[in-house]
Amino acid sequence: MLAGIDYFIVIAYILGMLLLGLYFKKFVNSSEDYFLGGKSLPFWAIGMSIVVSDIGALDFVGVSGQAYRYGVSVGNFDWVGSVPAMILAAFIFIPYFWRGGMYTIPEYLGRRYNKSVRTIASVTWILFFALDLGVLFWASAVLLNVLMGWPIWISILSTAGVVGLYTYFGGITAVIMTDVVQMIIMFTGGFALVYLSLDAVGGWENMVEKISTMGPEYRSHFDIIQPSDTKSPFPWTGILFGLTFVMANAYMIGNQSIVQRCLTAKNEWHAKASMIFGSALKMFVPILVLFPGLMAVVVHPELADGDQALPMMIKSILPPGLVGLMFAAFFAGLMSSVDSLLNSTATLFTKDIYEPYIKQDATDKHYLKVGQITTLVLLVIGVITSPISSDFPGIYVAIQTFMSYFQGPLFAILLLGIFWKRTTQWGGLSALVIGIGFAIFLNVFKDQFFTIEDPFLYISWWSFLLAFIINIAVSFMTKKHSEESLKGLVFSSKILTQNKSL
């Protein structure tokens, strides 16, 4: 049972986020303010926002559960996956997107390939974000229900109300600046749990010794590199080819909710620095989310479900006050994920669907209003679809698997688009459509092709490889783009700069 101080901390946090987010309403006077923060934000705020929006409460619970079951190899997702991808994004891709005055990743693909590629990429991301929104609303409702005893629907509506209000009025500036506070809360709560848990197990060496003597299934718990025939979902082959080469790059370079933050930077230096600063913070994330799961092996060795590891550690280790702070950290992760999806999806719809297809050449105020209305519509869709999660317990995993359907092909056309001048519009379109189809095929018949239970890393690799080959093959058979049309869009050409005042 929570103490009074814990209830106070959680309620104060929710109200504080609402007031802070609404404060930024006064800075929104145009669509650029709403979607790109008027290109005025500093690198440290953007970097913190990137990190916190990438770690939800579901990741806290899920990664610590994976660490409980499989050990430290799950840390590869940040150490080997995210960090190199963020450095690559900072020095190669982000400067092109920022200087080109892009609002969305599909906008770049439309300029580099054609309108069809832009539309398919945008619709795919919109569908993914819209489905994910309902799942996150349900997760926050379950959290508030367990924590505060609030009924599920009251919890869903209160989350939607708080996040929806500041995202509707304050746009991406409100999203990023509230994320800064949310990251501080998340890191404070997470490190407090790690420190007290480490003390409870008698220190790192004592924990390693105890786990290593618990049986043969724990012998590889501290091996960061797992053999290719491991039963865990993290074989070194999948980590290297599926994660490091494809999924991490696709996520950090091709994910609208990540890249859009960098596009809000006040100049190109800040755009690059935001990713580099974010990658430095990312190095600490596995310590926050993985270590409690490892320590739970010693403190609670008989858990039937690894996902219970983190809640049990919070319950048994943290004193009153810090429990409330940890739940506020959970909620921070959920709220930052929800506000990211709302603003990014509104940007995608307004810039890639509404403006090109429904109403061209409207006033800037009109597009600002469309973005705000889209945010409200998405809120309603998220609230209505949230109960689906209770009917399908595995829907979160299914949605993450859906990401592996299109991330491989999307990264293939992004990579070739920026590095190879010869790639053509038809090469890009063929690669995207066939690559997504192939990924779906592999997932449907995964039992025939793969031995591990969840082969999403391998699916992303093979769909990337096929899309890469198809793009090259079709490009050689079709007419290449003129040098003039590629200016500012490929690595070997001079970047067109819309904003010279760096």
C-alpha positions as a printed NumPy array, in Angstrom:
array([[  0.   ,   0.   ,   0.   ],
       [  1.299,   3.453,  -0.868],
       [  2.008,   6.011,   1.831],
       [  0.441,   9.489,   1.797],
       [  3.705,  11.058,   0.604],
       [  3.699,   8.741,  -2.441],
       [  0.175,   9.796,  -3.451],
       [  1.179,  13.433,  -3.049],
       [  4.277,  13.027,  -5.259],
       [  2.33 ,  11.344,  -8.086],
       [ -0.549,  13.884,  -8.087],
       [  1.881,  16.838,  -7.8  ],
       [  3.86 ,  15.441, -10.74 ],
       [  0.76 ,  15.107, -12.983],
       [ -0.468,  18.628, -12.178],
       [  3.039,  20.06 , -12.552],
       [  3.418,  18.573, -16.045],
       [  0.053,  20.005, -17.086],
       [  0.911,  23.533, -15.896],
       [  4.426,  23.433, -17.389],
       [  3.11 ,  22.222, -20.751],
       [  0.37 ,  24.878, -20.893],
       [  2.947,  27.602, -20.186],
       [  4.428,  27.044, -23.675],
       [  1.111,  27.883, -25.37 ],
       [  2.263,  31.509, -25.692],
       [  5.15 ,  30.486, -27.981],
       [  2.878,  28.928, -30.652],
       [  1.905,  31.428, -33.36 ],
       [  2.534,  29.463, -36.577],
       [  2.63 ,  25.912, -37.931],
       [  6.441,  25.996, -37.723],
       [  6.145,  26.859, -34.014],
       [  3.714,  23.977, -33.516],
       [  5.587,  21.297, -35.468],
       [  9.235,  22.476, -35.221],
       [  9.256,  24.753, -32.162],
       [ 10.132,  27.705, -34.389],
       [ 13.565,  26.081, -34.871],
       [ 14.658,  27.648, -31.589],
       [ 15.384,  24.831, -29.121],
       [ 18.767,  23.997, -27.49 ],
       [ 20.606,  20.682, -27.932],
       [ 20.455,  19.641, -24.25 ],
       [ 16.642,  19.813, -24.126],
       [ 16.279,  17.919, -27.43 ],
       [ 18.795,  15.246, -26.361],
       [ 16.984,  14.643, -23.068],
       [ 13.639,  14.492, -24.889],
       [ 14.939,  11.899, -27.38 ],
       [ 16.079,   9.636, -24.546],
       [ 12.988,   9.867, -22.35 ],
       [ 10.543,   9.367, -25.228],
       [ 12.442,   6.214, -26.151],
       [ 12.094,   4.658, -22.662],
       [  8.498,   4.065, -21.684],
       [  7.203,   2.379, -18.533],
       [  6.636,  -0.705, -20.7  ],
       [ 10.373,  -0.717, -21.463],
       [ 11.219,  -0.398, -17.769],
       [  9.125,  -3.453, -16.956],
       [  9.928,  -5.392, -20.145],
       [ 13.72 ,  -4.925, -20.166],
       [ 14.108,  -5.708, -16.463],
       [ 11.975,  -8.82 , -17.119],
       [ 14.249,  -9.834, -20.007],
       [ 17.311,  -9.254, -17.795],
       [ 15.731, -11.485, -15.126],
       [ 15.256, -14.261, -17.712],
       [ 18.286, -13.858, -20.007],
       [ 20.859, -11.607, -18.285],
       [ 22.886,  -8.611, -19.463],
       [ 22.717,  -9.329, -23.229],
       [ 19.494,  -7.288, -23.446],
       [ 21.691,  -4.223, -22.784],
       [ 22.948,  -4.551, -26.368],
       [ 19.814,  -2.738, -27.533],
       [ 21.247,   0.494, -26.155],
       [ 25.002,  -0.081, -25.934],
       [ 25.52 ,  -1.75 , -29.327],
       [ 22.287,  -0.675, -31.01 ],
       [ 21.244,   2.879, -30.247],
       [ 24.54 ,   4.662, -29.574],
       [ 26.354,   3.979, -32.905],
       [ 23.119,   4.701, -34.797],
       [ 22.709,   8.049, -33.03 ],
       [ 26.292,   9.051, -33.897],
       [ 25.689,   8.122, -37.568],
       [ 22.441,  10.12 , -37.551],
       [ 24.166,  13.145, -35.986],
       [ 26.938,  13.455, -38.553],
       [ 25.286,  12.257, -41.786],
       [ 21.479,  12.368, -41.845],
       [ 20.337,  15.049, -39.383],
       [ 22.291,  17.898, -41.09 ],
       [ 20.58 ,  17.086, -44.416],
       [ 17.111,  16.973, -42.914],
       [ 17.674,  20.178, -40.881],
       [ 19.235,  22.221, -43.699],
       [ 16.64 ,  21.042, -46.184],
       [ 13.889,  22.567, -44.018],
       [ 12.128,  19.196, -43.692],
       [  9.16 ,  18.684, -41.399],
       [  8.988,  14.891, -41.841],
       [ 11.129,  11.94 , -42.975],
       [  8.561,  11.018, -45.674],
       [  8.929,  14.591, -46.977],
       [ 12.618,  13.849, -47.672],
       [ 11.672,  10.541, -49.332],
       [  9.139,  12.385, -51.487],
       [ 11.776,  14.858, -52.69 ],
       [ 14.368,  12.108, -53.243],
       [ 12.045,   9.534, -54.867],
       [  8.414,  10.451, -55.591],
       [  5.056,  11.301, -54.044],
       [  3.995,   7.637, -53.78 ],
       [  7.03 ,   6.725, -51.65 ],
       [  6.301,   9.718, -49.4  ],
       [  2.646,   8.737, -48.982],
       [  3.285,   5.026, -48.299],
       [  5.986,   5.839, -45.724],
       [  3.797,   8.438, -44.041],
       [  0.647,   6.273, -43.907],
       [  2.706,   3.374, -42.484],
       [  4.066,   5.538, -39.656],
       [  0.633,   7.089, -38.985],
       [ -0.932,   3.607, -38.642],
       [  1.864,   2.437, -36.358],
       [  1.686,   5.532, -34.12 ],
       [ -2.141,   5.47 , -33.957],
       [ -2.179,   1.797, -32.883],
       [  0.608,   2.381, -30.368],
       [ -1.31 ,   5.271, -28.807],
       [ -4.169,   3.06 , -27.626],
       [ -1.727,   0.586, -26.073],
       [  0.052,   3.367, -24.167],
       [ -3.236,   4.798, -22.873],
       [ -4.22 ,   1.36 , -21.571],
       [ -0.806,   0.851, -19.946],
       [ -1.052,   4.208, -18.149],
       [ -4.582,   3.338, -16.996],
       [ -3.451,  -0.006, -15.548],
       [ -0.585,   1.776, -13.771],
       [ -2.883,   4.418, -12.232],
       [ -5.448,   1.756, -11.351],
       [ -2.87 ,  -0.29 ,  -9.408],
       [ -1.177,   2.773,  -7.923],
       [ -4.036,   5.108,  -7.066],
       [ -7.018,   2.764,  -7.181],
       [ -8.666,   4.871,  -9.89 ],
       [-11.136,   3.11 , -12.236],
       [ -9.644,   2.253, -15.654],
       [-11.725,   4.769, -17.649],
       [-11.06 ,   7.609, -15.203],
       [ -7.341,   6.818, -15.538],
       [ -7.467,   6.772, -19.363],
       [ -9.401,  10.044, -19.575],
       [ -7.157,  11.801, -17.034],
       [ -3.995,  10.761, -18.939],
       [ -5.537,  11.811, -22.257],
       [ -6.691,  15.091, -20.715],
       [ -3.329,  16.078, -19.225],
       [ -1.121,  15.08 , -22.171],
       [ -3.684,  16.14 , -24.764],
       [ -4.092,  19.641, -23.328],
       [ -0.426,  20.611, -23.289],
       [  0.298,  18.916, -26.646],
       [ -2.729,  20.611, -28.269],
       [ -1.821,  24.096, -27.052],
       [  1.977,  23.979, -26.751],
       [  2.96 ,  21.771, -29.707],
       [  6.42 ,  20.203, -29.856],
       [  7.994,  22.891, -27.617],
       [  5.704,  21.791, -24.766],
       [  6.474,  18.14 , -25.591],
       [ 10.263,  18.635, -25.445],
       [ 10.389,  20.897, -22.377],
       [  8.094,  18.65 , -20.317],
       [ 10.272,  15.718, -21.424],
       [ 13.296,  17.445, -19.846],
       [ 11.628,  17.376, -16.423],
       [ 10.362,  13.844, -17.045],
       [ 13.881,  12.585, -17.817],
       [ 15.255,  14.091, -14.602],
       [ 12.478,  12.38 , -12.611],
       [ 13.013,   9.082, -14.443],
       [ 16.793,   9.049, -13.911],
       [ 16.475,  10.097, -10.242],
       [ 13.922,   7.381,  -9.448],
       [ 15.744,   4.745, -11.503],
       [ 19.178,   5.355, -10.002],
       [ 17.715,   5.407,  -6.476],
       [ 16.275,   1.926,  -7.089],
       [ 19.571,   0.642,  -8.571],
       [ 21.644,   2.   ,  -5.647],
       [ 19.351,   0.579,  -2.937],
       [ 18.967,  -2.754,  -4.782],
       [ 22.738,  -3.111,  -5.129],
       [ 23.055,  -2.49 ,  -1.398],
       [ 20.372,  -5.127,  -0.693],
       [ 22.233,  -7.856,  -2.65 ],
       [ 25.575,  -7.061,  -1.026],
       [ 27.266,  -5.36 ,  -3.963],
       [ 28.01 ,  -6.278,  -7.574],
       [ 30.586,  -9.039,  -6.976],
       [ 28.389, -10.741,  -4.407],
       [ 25.43 , -10.673,  -6.828],
       [ 27.508, -12.137,  -9.684],
       [ 28.757, -14.925,  -7.42 ],
       [ 25.266, -15.811,  -6.17 ],
       [ 23.663, -15.842,  -9.643],
       [ 26.526, -17.844, -11.195],
       [ 26.04 , -20.663,  -8.649],
       [ 22.254, -20.89 ,  -9.119],
       [ 22.394, -23.457, -11.917],
       [ 23.447, -24.067, -15.536],
       [ 20.687, -21.812, -16.936],
       [ 22.359, -18.816, -15.252],
       [ 25.907, -19.441, -16.522],
       [ 25.554, -17.075, -19.472],
       [ 23.642, -14.391, -17.514],
       [ 26.671, -12.082, -17.569],
       [ 27.731, -12.765, -21.176],
       [ 26.981,  -9.636, -23.187],
       [ 27.536, -11.63 , -26.418],
       [ 25.283, -14.679, -26.799],
       [ 26.08 , -17.596, -29.187],
       [ 24.176, -17.834, -32.487],
       [ 22.348, -20.976, -31.293],
       [ 21.123, -19.449, -28.021],
       [ 17.49 , -19.954, -27.048],
       [ 17.256, -16.298, -25.992],
       [ 16.003, -13.691, -28.512],
       [ 19.48 , -12.06 , -28.524],
       [ 21.943, -14.216, -30.557],
       [ 25.053, -12.281, -31.651],
       [ 24.074, -12.731, -35.295],
       [ 20.681, -11.108, -34.742],
       [ 22.222,  -8.331, -32.628],
       [ 24.883,  -7.559, -35.259],
       [ 22.888,  -7.836, -38.491],
       [ 19.295,  -7.19 , -37.396],
       [ 19.84 ,  -4.65 , -34.618],
       [ 23.149,  -2.834, -35.211],
       [ 22.983,  -2.688, -39.011],
       [ 19.23 ,  -2.254, -39.511],
       [ 16.727,  -1.728, -36.701],
       [ 18.741,   0.697, -34.559],
       [ 19.678,   2.823, -37.581],
       [ 16.152,   2.692, -38.954],
       [ 14.754,   3.758, -35.584],
       [ 17.179,   6.62 , -34.938],
       [ 17.373,   7.868, -38.545],
       [ 13.94 ,   7.052, -39.98 ],
       [ 11.601,   7.425, -36.979],
       [  9.571,  10.637, -37.199],
       [  9.14 ,  11.003, -33.428],
       [ 12.951,  10.932, -32.94 ],
       [ 14.128,  12.973, -35.93 ],
       [ 11.428,  15.657, -35.599],
       [ 12.952,  16.671, -32.273],
       [ 16.331,  17.339, -33.928],
       [ 14.599,  19.474, -36.561],
       [ 13.495,  21.873, -33.797],
       [ 17.137,  22.828, -33.076],
       [ 18.11 ,  26.514, -33.269],
       [ 20.931,  25.754, -35.727],
       [ 22.731,  22.848, -37.377],
       [ 25.314,  22.566, -34.578],
       [ 22.543,  22.145, -32.001],
       [ 20.797,  19.594, -34.262],
       [ 23.954,  17.441, -34.38 ],
       [ 24.813,  18.002, -30.701],
       [ 21.312,  16.924, -29.595],
       [ 21.869,  13.414, -30.997],
       [ 25.411,  13.172, -29.59 ],
       [ 24.257,  14.333, -26.131],
       [ 21.33 ,  11.915, -26.348],
       [ 23.714,   9.031, -27.179],
       [ 25.809,   9.855, -24.081],
       [ 22.678,   9.719, -21.893],
       [ 21.651,   6.486, -23.622],
       [ 24.737,   4.755, -22.203],
       [ 23.137,   4.975, -18.736],
       [ 19.74 ,   3.596, -19.767],
       [ 20.611,  -0.137, -19.451],
       [ 21.836,   0.534, -15.902],
       [ 18.413,   1.969, -15.016],
       [ 16.235,  -0.652, -16.69 ],
       [ 18.409,  -3.793, -16.731],
       [ 20.157,  -3.897, -13.351],
       [ 16.978,  -4.12 , -11.202],
       [ 16.015,  -7.266, -13.152],
       [ 19.415,  -8.844, -12.489],
       [ 19.272,  -8.03 ,  -8.778],
       [ 15.749,  -9.49 ,  -8.59 ],
       [ 17.247, -12.908,  -9.464],
       [ 18.925, -12.809,  -6.023],
       [ 16.163, -11.069,  -4.049],
       [ 13.165, -12.838,  -5.666],
       [ 14.537, -16.02 ,  -7.325],
       [ 11.209, -17.845,  -7.671],
       [  9.218, -15.402,  -9.818],
       [  6.982, -17.171, -12.366],
       [  6.996, -14.154, -14.689],
       [ 10.147, -12.092, -15.242],
       [  8.024,  -8.981, -15.86 ],
       [  7.168,  -9.011, -12.141],
       [ 10.843,  -8.356, -11.286],
       [ 10.748,  -4.56 , -11.327],
       [  7.406,  -4.099,  -9.475],
       [  8.576,  -6.591,  -6.821],
       [ 11.902,  -4.774,  -6.37 ],
       [ 10.093,  -1.436,  -5.974],
       [  7.758,  -2.984,  -3.423],
       [ 10.472,  -4.695,  -1.369],
       [ 13.401,  -2.229,  -1.655],
       [ 12.158,   1.367,  -1.837],
       [ 11.013,   3.355,   1.238],
       [  7.912,   5.646,   1.246],
       [  8.478,   8.741,  -0.868],
       [ 10.842,   6.991,  -3.265],
       [  8.025,   4.593,  -4.241],
       [  5.974,   7.603,  -5.341],
       [  8.987,   9.021,  -7.192],
       [  9.499,   5.695,  -9.003],
       [  5.858,   5.552, -10.06 ],
       [  6.162,   9.166, -11.211],
       [  9.193,   7.993, -13.258],
       [  7.022,   5.243, -14.791],
       [  4.339,   7.755, -15.593],
       [  6.957,  10.129, -17.035],
       [  7.939,   7.42 , -19.503],
       [  4.327,   6.844, -20.533],
       [  3.469,  10.534, -20.877],
       [  6.585,  11.325, -22.92 ],
       [  5.775,   8.429, -25.288],
       [  2.165,   9.581, -25.681],
       [  2.99 ,  13.262, -26.316],
       [  5.632,  12.235, -28.894],
       [  3.161,  10.092, -30.819],
       [  0.473,  12.788, -30.759],
       [  2.661,  15.574, -32.137],
       [  4.555,  13.428, -34.659],
       [  1.392,  11.857, -36.083],
       [ -0.269,  15.283, -36.365],
       [  2.829,  16.506, -38.262],
       [  2.814,  13.509, -40.615],
       [ -0.894,  13.866, -41.397],
       [ -0.815,  17.646, -41.863],
       [  2.374,  17.845, -43.944],
       [  2.299,  14.567, -45.902],
       [ -1.421,  13.875, -46.384],
       [ -3.547,  16.996, -45.8  ],
       [ -1.348,  19.652, -47.431],
       [ -0.455,  17.704, -50.648],
       [ -3.815,  15.94 , -51.194],
       [ -6.638,  17.82 , -49.446],
       [ -5.854,  21.545, -49.389],
       [ -2.776,  23.024, -51.005],
       [ -1.675,  26.654, -50.668],
       [ -3.782,  27.373, -47.58 ],
       [ -2.68 ,  29.937, -44.983],
       [ -0.168,  29.005, -42.296],
       [ -2.841,  29.533, -39.606],
       [ -5.017,  26.982, -41.407],
       [ -2.3  ,  24.293, -41.211],
       [ -1.681,  25.17 , -37.559],
       [ -5.388,  24.589, -36.829],
       [ -5.348,  21.3  , -38.813],
       [ -2.397,  20.101, -36.715],
       [ -4.242,  20.932, -33.494],
       [ -7.491,  19.286, -34.646],
       [ -5.545,  16.179, -35.736],
       [ -4.065,  16.013, -32.223],
       [ -7.595,  15.998, -30.744],
       [ -8.828,  13.347, -33.22 ],
       [ -5.832,  11.138, -32.379],
       [ -6.616,  11.51 , -28.679],
       [-10.158,  10.271, -29.274],
       [ -8.906,   7.354, -31.431],
       [ -6.372,   6.428, -28.733],
       [ -8.999,   6.474, -25.984],
       [-11.515,   4.441, -28.035],
       [ -8.993,   1.789, -29.129],
       [ -7.254,   1.446, -25.745],
       [ -9.506,  -1.405, -24.432],
       [ -8.302,  -3.602, -27.333],
       [ -5.132,  -4.119, -25.286],
       [ -7.092,  -5.904, -22.564],
       [ -8.555,  -8.339, -25.118],
       [ -5.178,  -9.076, -26.712],
       [ -2.472,  -9.26 , -24.01 ],
       [  0.276,  -9.623, -26.601],
       [ -0.703,  -6.54 , -28.584],
       [  2.303,  -4.508, -27.411],
       [  4.671,  -7.196, -28.724],
       [  2.6  ,  -7.424, -31.922],
       [  2.895,  -3.676, -32.539],
       [  6.649,  -3.746, -31.984],
       [  6.846,  -6.679, -34.419],
       [  4.84 ,  -4.599, -36.903],
       [  7.666,  -2.074, -36.733],
       [ 10.07 ,  -4.745, -38.008],
       [  7.816,  -5.111, -41.098],
       [  8.663,  -1.702, -42.465],
       [ 11.809,  -0.454, -40.71 ],
       [ 14.174,  -2.614, -42.774],
       [ 12.834,  -1.554, -46.22 ],
       [ 12.471,   2.077, -45.069],
       [ 16.076,   2.233, -43.924],
       [ 17.241,   0.611, -47.2  ],
       [ 15.698,   3.386, -49.315],
       [ 16.896,   6.1  , -46.91 ],
       [ 20.456,   4.762, -47.005],
       [ 20.629,   4.395, -50.785],
       [ 18.73 ,   7.629, -51.285],
       [ 21.291,   9.723, -49.457],
       [ 24.502,   7.854, -50.439],
       [ 23.878,   6.691, -54.048],
       [ 22.942,   9.221, -56.732],
       [ 21.968,   6.513, -59.241],
       [ 18.984,   5.22 , -57.223],
       [ 15.692,   6.167, -58.929],
       [ 12.099,   6.821, -57.925],
       [ 10.991,   3.414, -59.218],
       [ 13.833,   1.657, -57.423],
       [ 12.767,   3.258, -54.136],
       [  9.06 ,   2.534, -54.639],
       [  9.654,  -1.118, -55.627],
       [ 12.011,  -1.669, -52.694],
       [  9.577,  -0.204, -50.159],
       [  6.5  ,  -2.14 , -51.333],
       [  8.221,  -5.509, -51.96 ],
       [ 10.369,  -5.192, -48.808],
       [  7.319,  -4.657, -46.555],
       [  5.495,  -7.53 , -48.281],
       [  8.504,  -9.816, -47.766],
       [  8.751,  -8.905, -44.064],
       [  5.064,  -9.755, -43.574],
       [  5.6  , -13.065, -45.428],
       [  8.57 , -13.971, -43.198],
       [  6.595, -13.17 , -40.069],
       [  3.564, -15.236, -41.117],
       [  5.764, -18.269, -41.924],
       [  8.446, -17.637, -39.281],
       [  8.257, -21.203, -37.92 ],
       [  9.429, -22.53 , -41.302],
       [ 12.403, -20.135, -41.541],
       [ 13.662, -19.467, -37.993],
       [ 14.447, -21.517, -34.91 ],
       [ 14.138, -18.796, -32.254],
       [ 10.759, -17.852, -30.815],
       [ 10.71 , -14.17 , -31.791],
       [ 12.862, -13.626, -34.925],
       [ 12.067,  -9.924, -35.462],
       [ 15.797,  -9.047, -35.645],
       [ 16.339, -11.524, -38.475],
       [ 13.152, -10.394, -40.267],
       [ 14.312,  -6.772, -40.228],
       [ 17.734,  -7.82 , -41.617],
       [ 16.415,  -9.966, -44.502],
       [ 13.714,  -7.456, -45.496],
       [ 16.367,  -4.704, -45.455],
       [ 18.708,  -6.792, -47.616],
       [ 16.003,  -7.649, -50.176],
       [ 14.829,  -4.006, -50.376],
       [ 18.457,  -2.873, -50.793],
       [ 19.05 ,  -5.308, -53.687],
       [ 15.721,  -4.514, -55.389],
       [ 16.361,  -0.781, -55.169],
       [ 19.74 ,  -1.201, -56.893],
       [ 18.435,  -3.625, -59.552],
       [ 15.363,  -1.557, -60.5  ],
       [ 17.374,   1.682, -60.434],
       [ 19.794,   0.33 , -63.054],
       [ 16.819,  -0.508, -65.274],
       [ 15.1  ,   2.882, -64.97 ],
       [ 15.905,   6.477, -65.84 ],
       [ 18.179,   8.244, -63.345],
       [ 17.423,  11.617, -61.773],
       [ 19.034,  14.79 , -63.076],
       [ 21.879,  16.391, -61.115],
       [ 19.718,  19.476, -60.577],
       [ 16.876,  17.498, -58.959],
       [ 19.298,  15.847, -56.507],
       [ 20.804,  19.053, -55.114],
       [ 20.692,  19.007, -51.324],
       [ 19.336,  15.441, -51.241],
       [ 22.403,  13.221, -51.666],
       [ 25.655,  13.079, -49.72 ],
       [ 27.877,  13.976, -52.647],
       [ 25.997,  17.152, -53.567],
       [ 25.874,  20.594, -51.998],
       [ 23.092,  20.869, -49.428],
       [ 20.412,  23.392, -50.169],
       [ 20.074,  25.59 , -47.117],
       [ 16.778,  27.269, -46.421],
       [ 18.102,  28.89 , -43.267],
       [ 21.542,  30.404, -43.779],
       [ 21.793,  32.007, -40.336],
       [ 23.574,  29.197, -38.545]])
